[in-house]
Amino acid sequence: MITDAFAMAGGGAGGGGGQGAANPIVSFLPFLLIILIFYFLLIRPQMKKQKEHQKMVGSIKRGDRVITSGGIHGTVTNVKDDVFVVKISKETEVEVSKSAVAGVKERGAGVS
């Protein structure tokens, strides 16, 4: 009688061997799903926002009124390689990194 029990247990375990091959793929499916969700909800929108910011910074020219990320409002008087010279009062000009410009307030024709 014991031999019958061992025979039944051995036969039942051998039948499930075909499903074991697909199990690693199924176990990685949730990780792949999480990666896709992160890409579409976090990474892709951030890359789009960065491209728009680079396009905006690239289009800034002399006479444009800009706002820096620190909240300084001023008029661009000169454009250099990696900085803008921004006039913030009659006699005060500061150099601002291009990456520190948060937005363009208005497009101007020239500096007065």
Biopython code that builds the backbone (N, CA, C, O; Angstrom):
import numpy as np
from Bio.PDB.StructureBuilder import StructureBuilder

atoms = [
    (1, "MET", "N", (0.809, -1.179, 0.000)),
    (1, "MET", "CA", (0.000, 0.000, 0.000)),
    (1, "MET", "C", (0.866, 1.262, 0.000)),
    (1, "MET", "O", (0.511, 2.246, -0.649)),
    (2, "ILE", "N", (1.946, 1.253, 0.685)),
    (2, "ILE", "CA", (2.847, 2.386, 0.696)),
    (2, "ILE", "C", (3.451, 2.584, -0.687)),
    (2, "ILE", "O", (3.640, 3.726, -1.106)),
    (3, "THR", "N", (3.749, 1.551, -1.383)),
    (3, "THR", "CA", (4.325, 1.675, -2.715)),
    (3, "THR", "C", (3.356, 2.358, -3.665)),
    (3, "THR", "O", (3.780, 3.105, -4.547)),
    (4, "ASP", "N", (2.064, 2.113, -3.499)),
    (4, "ASP", "CA", (1.079, 2.795, -4.336)),
    (4, "ASP", "C", (1.076, 4.305, -4.065)),
    (4, "ASP", "O", (0.930, 5.092, -5.001)),
    (5, "ALA", "N", (1.232, 4.718, -2.819)),
    (5, "ALA", "CA", (1.236, 6.134, -2.454)),
    (5, "ALA", "C", (2.452, 6.842, -3.049)),
    (5, "ALA", "O", (2.349, 7.958, -3.557)),
    (6, "PHE", "N", (3.621, 6.166, -2.979)),
    (6, "PHE", "CA", (4.812, 6.774, -3.581)),
    (6, "PHE", "C", (4.692, 6.859, -5.094)),
    (6, "PHE", "O", (5.161, 7.818, -5.707)),
    (7, "ALA", "N", (4.082, 5.882, -5.677)),
    (7, "ALA", "CA", (3.922, 5.886, -7.128)),
    (7, "ALA", "C", (2.992, 7.007, -7.562)),
    (7, "ALA", "O", (3.227, 7.649, -8.585)),
    (8, "MET", "N", (1.947, 7.246, -6.797)),
    (8, "MET", "CA", (1.009, 8.307, -7.132)),
    (8, "MET", "C", (1.653, 9.688, -6.950)),
    (8, "MET", "O", (1.444, 10.582, -7.770)),
    (9, "ALA", "N", (2.427, 9.858, -5.886)),
    (9, "ALA", "CA", (3.073, 11.139, -5.641)),
    (9, "ALA", "C", (4.118, 11.425, -6.714)),
    (9, "ALA", "O", (4.229, 12.567, -7.161)),
    (10, "GLY", "N", (4.863, 10.457, -7.130)),
    (10, "GLY", "CA", (5.884, 10.653, -8.152)),
    (10, "GLY", "C", (5.257, 10.972, -9.501)),
    (10, "GLY", "O", (5.798, 11.780, -10.257)),
    (11, "GLY", "N", (4.139, 10.358, -9.811)),
    (11, "GLY", "CA", (3.476, 10.613, -11.089)),
    (11, "GLY", "C", (2.871, 12.002, -11.137)),
    (11, "GLY", "O", (2.876, 12.641, -12.189)),
    (12, "GLY", "N", (2.350, 12.481, -10.015)),
    (12, "GLY", "CA", (1.738, 13.798, -9.974)),
    (12, "GLY", "C", (2.773, 14.914, -10.097)),
    (12, "GLY", "O", (2.484, 15.933, -10.725)),
    (13, "ALA", "N", (3.957, 14.766, -9.526)),
    (13, "ALA", "CA", (4.995, 15.781, -9.586)),
    (13, "ALA", "C", (5.599, 15.874, -10.979)),
    (13, "ALA", "O", (6.001, 16.960, -11.396)),
    (14, "GLY", "N", (5.670, 14.800, -11.687)),
    (14, "GLY", "CA", (6.250, 14.800, -13.023)),
    (14, "GLY", "C", (5.347, 15.479, -14.038)),
    (14, "GLY", "O", (5.838, 16.001, -15.039)),
    (15, "GLY", "N", (4.051, 15.487, -13.808)),
    (15, "GLY", "CA", (3.118, 16.096, -14.743)),
    (15, "GLY", "C", (3.194, 17.618, -14.747)),
    (15, "GLY", "O", (2.862, 18.239, -15.757)),
    (16, "GLY", "N", (3.615, 18.224, -13.667)),
    (16, "GLY", "CA", (3.670, 19.677, -13.578)),
    (16, "GLY", "C", (4.981, 20.263, -14.070)),
    (16, "GLY", "O", (5.173, 21.475, -13.969)),
    (17, "GLY", "N", (5.879, 19.468, -14.591)),
    (17, "GLY", "CA", (7.181, 19.935, -15.033)),
    (17, "GLY", "C", (7.106, 20.875, -16.233)),
    (17, "GLY", "O", (8.002, 21.702, -16.403)),
    (18, "GLY", "N", (6.089, 20.785, -17.061)),
    (18, "GLY", "CA", (5.952, 21.633, -18.233)),
    (18, "GLY", "C", (5.653, 23.079, -17.860)),
    (18, "GLY", "O", (6.054, 23.985, -18.591)),
    (19, "GLN", "N", (4.977, 23.322, -16.773)),
    (19, "GLN", "CA", (4.648, 24.674, -16.346)),
    (19, "GLN", "C", (5.835, 25.371, -15.696)),
    (19, "GLN", "O", (5.870, 26.601, -15.660)),
    (20, "GLY", "N", (6.793, 24.635, -15.188)),
    (20, "GLY", "CA", (7.955, 25.208, -14.530)),
    (20, "GLY", "C", (8.825, 26.013, -15.488)),
    (20, "GLY", "O", (9.516, 26.931, -15.047)),
    (21, "ALA", "N", (8.817, 25.702, -16.784)),
    (21, "ALA", "CA", (9.635, 26.419, -17.756)),
    (21, "ALA", "C", (9.104, 27.834, -17.997)),
    (21, "ALA", "O", (9.894, 28.747, -18.233)),
    (22, "ALA", "N", (7.797, 28.033, -17.945)),
    (22, "ALA", "CA", (7.200, 29.354, -18.166)),
    (22, "ALA", "C", (7.190, 30.199, -16.892)),
    (22, "ALA", "O", (6.972, 31.408, -16.961)),
    (23, "ASN", "N", (7.415, 29.600, -15.763)),
    (23, "ASN", "CA", (7.344, 30.298, -14.485)),
    (23, "ASN", "C", (8.328, 31.463, -14.366)),
    (23, "ASN", "O", (7.911, 32.503, -13.856)),
    (24, "PRO", "N", (9.614, 31.386, -14.795)),
    (24, "PRO", "CA", (10.496, 32.564, -14.689)),
    (24, "PRO", "C", (10.001, 33.754, -15.513)),
    (24, "PRO", "O", (10.145, 34.899, -15.086)),
    (25, "ILE", "N", (9.430, 33.503, -16.669)),
    (25, "ILE", "CA", (8.913, 34.598, -17.502)),
    (25, "ILE", "C", (7.727, 35.261, -16.808)),
    (25, "ILE", "O", (7.618, 36.487, -16.786)),
    (26, "VAL", "N", (6.855, 34.457, -16.250)),
    (26, "VAL", "CA", (5.683, 34.993, -15.555)),
    (26, "VAL", "C", (6.109, 35.752, -14.300)),
    (26, "VAL", "O", (5.470, 36.740, -13.936)),
    (27, "SER", "N", (7.170, 35.312, -13.637)),
    (27, "SER", "CA", (7.598, 36.000, -12.420)),
    (27, "SER", "C", (8.237, 37.359, -12.728)),
    (27, "SER", "O", (8.212, 38.240, -11.868)),
    (28, "PHE", "N", (8.809, 37.564, -13.926)),
    (28, "PHE", "CA", (9.379, 38.859, -14.304)),
    (28, "PHE", "C", (8.343, 39.809, -14.897)),
    (28, "PHE", "O", (8.624, 40.996, -15.060)),
    (29, "LEU", "N", (7.187, 39.324, -15.213)),
    (29, "LEU", "CA", (6.150, 40.158, -15.816)),
    (29, "LEU", "C", (5.758, 41.351, -14.940)),
    (29, "LEU", "O", (5.630, 42.451, -15.478)),
    (30, "PRO", "N", (5.562, 41.207, -13.636)),
    (30, "PRO", "CA", (5.239, 42.381, -12.811)),
    (30, "PRO", "C", (6.351, 43.435, -12.810)),
    (30, "PRO", "O", (6.063, 44.632, -12.799)),
    (31, "PHE", "N", (7.613, 43.007, -12.823)),
    (31, "PHE", "CA", (8.726, 43.961, -12.865)),
    (31, "PHE", "C", (8.735, 44.722, -14.183)),
    (31, "PHE", "O", (8.970, 45.930, -14.202)),
    (32, "LEU", "N", (8.484, 44.034, -15.271)),
    (32, "LEU", "CA", (8.419, 44.698, -16.571)),
    (32, "LEU", "C", (7.254, 45.689, -16.609)),
    (32, "LEU", "O", (7.378, 46.776, -17.172)),
    (33, "LEU", "N", (6.147, 45.319, -16.023)),
    (33, "LEU", "CA", (4.983, 46.202, -15.973)),
    (33, "LEU", "C", (5.287, 47.455, -15.151)),
    (33, "LEU", "O", (4.895, 48.556, -15.538)),
    (34, "ILE", "N", (5.967, 47.300, -14.045)),
    (34, "ILE", "CA", (6.335, 48.445, -13.209)),
    (34, "ILE", "C", (7.295, 49.368, -13.960)),
    (34, "ILE", "O", (7.164, 50.590, -13.884)),
    (35, "ILE", "N", (8.253, 48.797, -14.679)),
    (35, "ILE", "CA", (9.194, 49.601, -15.459)),
    (35, "ILE", "C", (8.453, 50.393, -16.531)),
    (35, "ILE", "O", (8.752, 51.569, -16.741)),
    (36, "LEU", "N", (7.493, 49.770, -17.211)),
    (36, "LEU", "CA", (6.708, 50.477, -18.220)),
    (36, "LEU", "C", (5.890, 51.611, -17.611)),
    (36, "LEU", "O", (5.797, 52.693, -18.192)),
    (37, "ILE", "N", (5.306, 51.372, -16.459)),
    (37, "ILE", "CA", (4.513, 52.407, -15.789)),
    (37, "ILE", "C", (5.410, 53.585, -15.396)),
    (37, "ILE", "O", (5.036, 54.740, -15.598)),
    (38, "PHE", "N", (6.585, 53.300, -14.837)),
    (38, "PHE", "CA", (7.519, 54.375, -14.492)),
    (38, "PHE", "C", (7.943, 55.157, -15.725)),
    (38, "PHE", "O", (8.066, 56.381, -15.674)),
    (39, "TYR", "N", (8.169, 54.453, -16.838)),
    (39, "TYR", "CA", (8.600, 55.142, -18.052)),
    (39, "TYR", "C", (7.529, 56.106, -18.534)),
    (39, "TYR", "O", (7.824, 57.267, -18.819)),
    (40, "PHE", "N", (6.294, 55.642, -18.628)),
    (40, "PHE", "CA", (5.234, 56.485, -19.189)),
    (40, "PHE", "C", (4.717, 57.544, -18.217)),
    (40, "PHE", "O", (4.215, 58.579, -18.655)),
    (41, "LEU", "N", (4.829, 57.310, -16.918)),
    (41, "LEU", "CA", (4.312, 58.291, -15.961)),
    (41, "LEU", "C", (5.371, 59.245, -15.409)),
    (41, "LEU", "O", (5.032, 60.352, -14.988)),
    (42, "LEU", "N", (6.637, 58.847, -15.399)),
    (42, "LEU", "CA", (7.673, 59.692, -14.802)),
    (42, "LEU", "C", (8.767, 60.096, -15.787)),
    (42, "LEU", "O", (9.048, 61.284, -15.946)),
    (43, "ILE", "N", (9.375, 59.138, -16.437)),
    (43, "ILE", "CA", (10.558, 59.419, -17.257)),
    (43, "ILE", "C", (10.200, 60.165, -18.531)),
    (43, "ILE", "O", (10.829, 61.177, -18.842)),
    (44, "ARG", "N", (9.216, 59.698, -19.270)),
    (44, "ARG", "CA", (8.858, 60.312, -20.555)),
    (44, "ARG", "C", (8.380, 61.762, -20.404)),
    (44, "ARG", "O", (8.834, 62.621, -21.160)),
    (45, "PRO", "N", (7.480, 62.068, -19.453)),
    (45, "PRO", "CA", (7.078, 63.477, -19.292)),
    (45, "PRO", "C", (8.240, 64.383, -18.873)),
    (45, "PRO", "O", (8.300, 65.540, -19.289)),
    (46, "GLN", "N", (9.162, 63.869, -18.055)),
    (46, "GLN", "CA", (10.304, 64.677, -17.643)),
    (46, "GLN", "C", (11.214, 64.960, -18.831)),
    (46, "GLN", "O", (11.731, 66.070, -18.955)),
    (47, "MET", "N", (11.419, 63.988, -19.700)),
    (47, "MET", "CA", (12.243, 64.197, -20.895)),
    (47, "MET", "C", (11.582, 65.214, -21.826)),
    (47, "MET", "O", (12.268, 66.037, -22.432)),
    (48, "LYS", "N", (10.257, 65.158, -21.940)),
    (48, "LYS", "CA", (9.530, 66.110, -22.781)),
    (48, "LYS", "C", (9.662, 67.527, -22.223)),
    (48, "LYS", "O", (9.872, 68.480, -22.973)),
    (49, "LYS", "N", (9.539, 67.655, -20.912)),
    (49, "LYS", "CA", (9.669, 68.967, -20.269)),
    (49, "LYS", "C", (11.081, 69.512, -20.447)),
    (49, "LYS", "O", (11.253, 70.712, -20.664)),
    (50, "GLN", "N", (12.094, 68.653, -20.359)),
    (50, "GLN", "CA", (13.474, 69.083, -20.530)),
    (50, "GLN", "C", (13.720, 69.556, -21.964)),
    (50, "GLN", "O", (14.413, 70.552, -22.173)),
    (51, "LYS", "N", (13.165, 68.861, -22.946)),
    (51, "LYS", "CA", (13.314, 69.281, -24.343)),
    (51, "LYS", "C", (12.651, 70.635, -24.585)),
    (51, "LYS", "O", (13.211, 71.478, -25.286)),
    (52, "GLU", "N", (11.472, 70.853, -24.018)),
    (52, "GLU", "CA", (10.787, 72.136, -24.158)),
    (52, "GLU", "C", (11.602, 73.263, -23.520)),
    (52, "GLU", "O", (11.678, 74.360, -24.073)),
    (53, "HIS", "N", (12.215, 72.998, -22.355)),
    (53, "HIS", "CA", (13.026, 74.009, -21.674)),
    (53, "HIS", "C", (14.250, 74.349, -22.513)),
    (53, "HIS", "O", (14.604, 75.520, -22.642)),
    (54, "GLN", "N", (14.902, 73.336, -23.085)),
    (54, "GLN", "CA", (16.074, 73.592, -23.928)),
    (54, "GLN", "C", (15.686, 74.389, -25.165)),
    (54, "GLN", "O", (16.434, 75.266, -25.597)),
    (55, "LYS", "N", (14.528, 74.094, -25.736)),
    (55, "LYS", "CA", (14.055, 74.837, -26.906)),
    (55, "LYS", "C", (13.774, 76.296, -26.533)),
    (55, "LYS", "O", (14.117, 77.212, -27.280)),
    (56, "MET", "N", (13.145, 76.502, -25.364)),
    (56, "MET", "CA", (12.837, 77.849, -24.900)),
    (56, "MET", "C", (14.116, 78.629, -24.638)),
    (56, "MET", "O", (14.216, 79.789, -25.036)),
    (57, "VAL", "N", (15.094, 78.021, -23.980)),
    (57, "VAL", "CA", (16.356, 78.698, -23.680)),
    (57, "VAL", "C", (17.112, 78.997, -24.974)),
    (57, "VAL", "O", (17.751, 80.043, -25.088)),
    (58, "GLY", "N", (17.046, 78.100, -25.938)),
    (58, "GLY", "CA", (17.722, 78.323, -27.204)),
    (58, "GLY", "C", (17.132, 79.455, -28.013)),
    (58, "GLY", "O", (17.818, 80.039, -28.853)),
    (59, "SER", "N", (15.867, 79.777, -27.776)),
    (59, "SER", "CA", (15.210, 80.834, -28.544)),
    (59, "SER", "C", (15.315, 82.211, -27.883)),
    (59, "SER", "O", (14.878, 83.201, -28.470)),
    (60, "ILE", "N", (15.876, 82.294, -26.692)),
    (60, "ILE", "CA", (16.017, 83.582, -26.004)),
    (60, "ILE", "C", (17.080, 84.415, -26.705)),
    (60, "ILE", "O", (18.169, 83.934, -27.019)),
    (61, "LYS", "N", (16.736, 85.671, -26.938)),
    (61, "LYS", "CA", (17.670, 86.584, -27.603)),
    (61, "LYS", "C", (17.704, 87.904, -26.842)),
    (61, "LYS", "O", (16.987, 88.089, -25.858)),
    (62, "ARG", "N", (18.518, 88.784, -27.296)),
    (62, "ARG", "CA", (18.693, 90.085, -26.654)),
    (62, "ARG", "C", (17.367, 90.849, -26.644)),
    (62, "ARG", "O", (16.669, 90.914, -27.655)),
    (63, "GLY", "N", (17.035, 91.421, -25.499)),
    (63, "GLY", "CA", (15.819, 92.213, -25.367)),
    (63, "GLY", "C", (14.650, 91.448, -24.754)),
    (63, "GLY", "O", (13.641, 92.058, -24.401)),
    (64, "ASP", "N", (14.761, 90.142, -24.622)),
    (64, "ASP", "CA", (13.685, 89.360, -24.008)),
    (64, "ASP", "C", (13.680, 89.555, -22.502)),
    (64, "ASP", "O", (14.735, 89.630, -21.872)),
    (65, "ARG", "N", (12.489, 89.636, -21.930)),
    (65, "ARG", "CA", (12.361, 89.714, -20.477)),
    (65, "ARG", "C", (12.222, 88.296, -19.955)),
    (65, "ARG", "O", (11.356, 87.541, -20.395)),
    (66, "VAL", "N", (13.092, 87.942, -19.006)),
    (66, "VAL", "CA", (13.128, 86.577, -18.494)),
    (66, "VAL", "C", (12.919, 86.553, -16.984)),
    (66, "VAL", "O", (13.069, 87.563, -16.297)),
    (67, "ILE", "N", (12.571, 85.377, -16.495)),
    (67, "ILE", "CA", (12.431, 85.132, -15.062)),
    (67, "ILE", "C", (13.364, 83.965, -14.736)),
    (67, "ILE", "O", (13.305, 82.924, -15.390)),
    (68, "THR", "N", (14.222, 84.132, -13.733)),
    (68, "THR", "CA", (15.122, 83.057, -13.345)),
    (68, "THR", "C", (14.431, 82.135, -12.349)),
    (68, "THR", "O", (13.371, 82.457, -11.814)),
    (69, "SER", "N", (15.045, 80.993, -12.113)),
    (69, "SER", "CA", (14.480, 80.064, -11.142)),
    (69, "SER", "C", (14.545, 80.621, -9.723)),
    (69, "SER", "O", (13.844, 80.135, -8.835)),
    (70, "GLY", "N", (15.380, 81.637, -9.501)),
    (70, "GLY", "CA", (15.450, 82.295, -8.196)),
    (70, "GLY", "C", (14.445, 83.417, -8.045)),
    (70, "GLY", "O", (14.348, 84.018, -6.975)),
    (71, "GLY", "N", (13.686, 83.714, -9.110)),
    (71, "GLY", "CA", (12.651, 84.733, -9.041)),
    (71, "GLY", "C", (13.097, 86.106, -9.499)),
    (71, "GLY", "O", (12.355, 87.072, -9.319)),
    (72, "ILE", "N", (14.267, 86.232, -10.080)),
    (72, "ILE", "CA", (14.758, 87.522, -10.554)),
    (72, "ILE", "C", (14.181, 87.805, -11.934)),
    (72, "ILE", "O", (14.268, 86.968, -12.834)),
    (73, "HIS", "N", (13.597, 88.977, -12.098)),
    (73, "HIS", "CA", (13.057, 89.415, -13.380)),
    (73, "HIS", "C", (14.054, 90.389, -13.993)),
    (73, "HIS", "O", (14.594, 91.250, -13.299)),
    (74, "GLY", "N", (14.297, 90.253, -15.294)),
    (74, "GLY", "CA", (15.212, 91.169, -15.941)),
    (74, "GLY", "C", (15.151, 91.049, -17.448)),
    (74, "GLY", "O", (14.407, 90.237, -17.997)),
    (75, "THR", "N", (15.954, 91.880, -18.110)),
    (75, "THR", "CA", (16.006, 91.917, -19.566)),
    (75, "THR", "C", (17.367, 91.420, -20.023)),
    (75, "THR", "O", (18.399, 91.848, -19.507)),
    (76, "VAL", "N", (17.365, 90.518, -20.989)),
    (76, "VAL", "CA", (18.616, 89.970, -21.512)),
    (76, "VAL", "C", (19.313, 91.044, -22.343)),
    (76, "VAL", "O", (18.734, 91.590, -23.282)),
    (77, "THR", "N", (20.569, 91.341, -21.984)),
    (77, "THR", "CA", (21.336, 92.333, -22.732)),
    (77, "THR", "C", (22.420, 91.699, -23.584)),
    (77, "THR", "O", (22.891, 92.313, -24.542)),
    (78, "ASN", "N", (22.823, 90.473, -23.249)),
    (78, "ASN", "CA", (23.861, 89.798, -24.009)),
    (78, "ASN", "C", (23.685, 88.294, -23.850)),
    (78, "ASN", "O", (23.298, 87.810, -22.786)),
    (79, "VAL", "N", (23.973, 87.565, -24.923)),
    (79, "VAL", "CA", (23.892, 86.107, -24.885)),
    (79, "VAL", "C", (25.293, 85.572, -25.130)),
    (79, "VAL", "O", (25.902, 85.852, -26.162)),
    (80, "LYS", "N", (25.807, 84.791, -24.164)),
    (80, "LYS", "CA", (27.119, 84.163, -24.298)),
    (80, "LYS", "C", (26.924, 82.661, -24.480)),
    (80, "LYS", "O", (25.797, 82.192, -24.643)),
    (81, "ASP", "N", (28.016, 81.917, -24.453)),
    (81, "ASP", "CA", (27.944, 80.475, -24.694)),
    (81, "ASP", "C", (27.015, 79.754, -23.713)),
    (81, "ASP", "O", (26.079, 79.073, -24.131)),
    (82, "ASP", "N", (27.268, 79.901, -22.432)),
    (82, "ASP", "CA", (26.468, 79.179, -21.445)),
    (82, "ASP", "C", (25.800, 80.085, -20.416)),
    (82, "ASP", "O", (25.235, 79.595, -19.437)),
    (83, "VAL", "N", (25.858, 81.405, -20.625)),
    (83, "VAL", "CA", (25.216, 82.346, -19.700)),
    (83, "VAL", "C", (24.510, 83.462, -20.465)),
    (83, "VAL", "O", (24.824, 83.753, -21.619)),
    (84, "PHE", "N", (23.547, 84.073, -19.783)),
    (84, "PHE", "CA", (22.888, 85.285, -20.258)),
    (84, "PHE", "C", (23.333, 86.425, -19.352)),
    (84, "PHE", "O", (23.489, 86.239, -18.145)),
    (85, "VAL", "N", (23.535, 87.593, -19.927)),
    (85, "VAL", "CA", (23.761, 88.792, -19.124)),
    (85, "VAL", "C", (22.397, 89.460, -19.015)),
    (85, "VAL", "O", (21.810, 89.865, -20.019)),
    (86, "VAL", "N", (21.897, 89.573, -17.781)),
    (86, "VAL", "CA", (20.546, 90.068, -17.532)),
    (86, "VAL", "C", (20.625, 91.382, -16.784)),
    (86, "VAL", "O", (21.291, 91.483, -15.753)),
    (87, "LYS", "N", (19.942, 92.390, -17.309)),
    (87, "LYS", "CA", (19.872, 93.700, -16.669)),
    (87, "LYS", "C", (18.668, 93.693, -15.743)),
    (87, "LYS", "O", (17.530, 93.531, -16.183)),
    (88, "ILE", "N", (18.939, 93.873, -14.425)),
    (88, "ILE", "CA", (17.844, 93.811, -13.460)),
    (88, "ILE", "C", (17.461, 95.182, -12.924)),
    (88, "ILE", "O", (16.406, 95.328, -12.308)),
    (89, "SER", "N", (18.302, 96.191, -13.147)),
    (89, "SER", "CA", (17.964, 97.580, -12.825)),
    (89, "SER", "C", (18.768, 98.468, -13.764)),
    (89, "SER", "O", (19.460, 97.971, -14.653)),
    (90, "LYS", "N", (18.679, 99.770, -13.570)),
    (90, "LYS", "CA", (19.348, 100.689, -14.493)),
    (90, "LYS", "C", (20.846, 100.451, -14.590)),
    (90, "LYS", "O", (21.408, 100.504, -15.684)),
    (91, "GLU", "N", (21.494, 100.194, -13.479)),
    (91, "GLU", "CA", (22.946, 100.063, -13.477)),
    (91, "GLU", "C", (23.425, 98.676, -13.061)),
    (91, "GLU", "O", (24.622, 98.482, -12.851)),
    (92, "THR", "N", (22.528, 97.717, -12.938)),
    (92, "THR", "CA", (22.917, 96.403, -12.442)),
    (92, "THR", "C", (22.668, 95.331, -13.501)),
    (92, "THR", "O", (21.545, 95.130, -13.965)),
    (93, "GLU", "N", (23.754, 94.651, -13.866)),
    (93, "GLU", "CA", (23.660, 93.517, -14.775)),
    (93, "GLU", "C", (24.282, 92.309, -14.090)),
    (93, "GLU", "O", (25.311, 92.428, -13.425)),
    (94, "VAL", "N", (23.661, 91.156, -14.252)),
    (94, "VAL", "CA", (24.177, 89.923, -13.672)),
    (94, "VAL", "C", (24.280, 88.869, -14.762)),
    (94, "VAL", "O", (23.527, 88.879, -15.735)),
    (95, "GLU", "N", (25.222, 87.966, -14.578)),
    (95, "GLU", "CA", (25.335, 86.825, -15.474)),
    (95, "GLU", "C", (24.536, 85.682, -14.874)),
    (95, "GLU", "O", (24.716, 85.329, -13.708)),
    (96, "VAL", "N", (23.654, 85.107, -15.677)),
    (96, "VAL", "CA", (22.777, 84.034, -15.220)),
    (96, "VAL", "C", (23.011, 82.821, -16.107)),
    (96, "VAL", "O", (23.027, 82.929, -17.333)),
    (97, "SER", "N", (23.189, 81.685, -15.487)),
    (97, "SER", "CA", (23.350, 80.443, -16.238)),
    (97, "SER", "C", (22.095, 80.172, -17.054)),
    (97, "SER", "O", (20.984, 80.444, -16.600)),
    (98, "LYS", "N", (22.270, 79.638, -18.255)),
    (98, "LYS", "CA", (21.115, 79.371, -19.114)),
    (98, "LYS", "C", (20.149, 78.376, -18.473)),
    (98, "LYS", "O", (18.939, 78.458, -18.682)),
    (99, "SER", "N", (20.676, 77.452, -17.707)),
    (99, "SER", "CA", (19.802, 76.465, -17.071)),
    (99, "SER", "C", (18.987, 77.066, -15.932)),
    (99, "SER", "O", (18.011, 76.459, -15.491)),
    (100, "ALA", "N", (19.368, 78.251, -15.446)),
    (100, "ALA", "CA", (18.656, 78.900, -14.340)),
    (100, "ALA", "C", (17.489, 79.752, -14.815)),
    (100, "ALA", "O", (16.763, 80.302, -13.987)),
    (101, "VAL", "N", (17.288, 79.879, -16.112)),
    (101, "VAL", "CA", (16.165, 80.661, -16.626)),
    (101, "VAL", "C", (14.919, 79.783, -16.583)),
    (101, "VAL", "O", (14.876, 78.715, -17.195)),
    (102, "ALA", "N", (13.907, 80.247, -15.849)),
    (102, "ALA", "CA", (12.681, 79.470, -15.690)),
    (102, "ALA", "C", (11.671, 79.749, -16.791)),
    (102, "ALA", "O", (10.878, 78.877, -17.145)),
    (103, "GLY", "N", (11.695, 80.952, -17.329)),
    (103, "GLY", "CA", (10.722, 81.266, -18.361)),
    (103, "GLY", "C", (10.968, 82.620, -18.988)),
    (103, "GLY", "O", (11.755, 83.431, -18.499)),
    (104, "VAL", "N", (10.268, 82.836, -20.088)),
    (104, "VAL", "CA", (10.335, 84.117, -20.794)),
    (104, "VAL", "C", (9.050, 84.859, -20.496)),
    (104, "VAL", "O", (7.957, 84.355, -20.754)),
    (105, "LYS", "N", (9.185, 86.064, -19.947)),
    (105, "LYS", "CA", (8.009, 86.874, -19.595)),
    (105, "LYS", "C", (7.409, 87.497, -20.827)),
    (105, "LYS", "O", (6.201, 87.411, -21.045)),
    (106, "GLU", "N", (8.243, 88.126, -21.640)),
    (106, "GLU", "CA", (7.783, 88.724, -22.892)),
    (106, "GLU", "C", (8.941, 88.838, -23.846)),
    (106, "GLU", "O", (10.090, 89.006, -23.439)),
    (107, "ARG", "N", (8.627, 88.746, -25.116)),
    (107, "ARG", "CA", (9.641, 88.882, -26.151)),
    (107, "ARG", "C", (9.793, 90.361, -26.470)),
    (107, "ARG", "O", (8.808, 91.069, -26.680)),
    (108, "GLY", "N", (11.046, 90.818, -26.505)),
    (108, "GLY", "CA", (11.299, 92.227, -26.769)),
    (108, "GLY", "C", (12.030, 92.423, -28.076)),
    (108, "GLY", "O", (12.624, 91.489, -28.614)),
    (109, "ALA", "N", (11.984, 93.655, -28.590)),
    (109, "ALA", "CA", (12.653, 93.977, -29.849)),
    (109, "ALA", "C", (14.058, 94.479, -29.613)),
    (109, "ALA", "O", (14.898, 94.397, -30.509)),
    (110, "GLY", "N", (14.332, 94.986, -28.453)),
    (110, "GLY", "CA", (15.666, 95.530, -28.185)),
    (110, "GLY", "C", (15.775, 96.018, -26.782)),
    (110, "GLY", "O", (14.793, 96.054, -26.040)),
    (111, "VAL", "N", (16.984, 96.400, -26.411)),
    (111, "VAL", "CA", (17.251, 96.892, -25.062)),
    (111, "VAL", "C", (17.290, 98.402, -25.095)),
    (111, "VAL", "O", (17.948, 98.994, -25.951)),
    (112, "SER", "N", (16.586, 99.030, -24.165)),
    (112, "SER", "CA", (16.589, 100.507, -24.134)),
    (112, "SER", "C", (17.621, 101.015, -23.177)),
    (112, "SER", "O", (17.771, 102.227, -23.017)),
]
sb = StructureBuilder()
sb.init_structure("model")
sb.init_model(0)
sb.init_chain("A")
sb.init_seg("    ")
for serial, (resi, resn, name, xyz) in enumerate(atoms, 1):
    if name == "N":
        sb.init_residue(resn, " ", resi, " ")
    sb.init_atom(name, np.array(xyz, "f"), 0.0, 1.0, " ", f" {name:<3s}", serial, name[0])
structure = sb.get_structure()
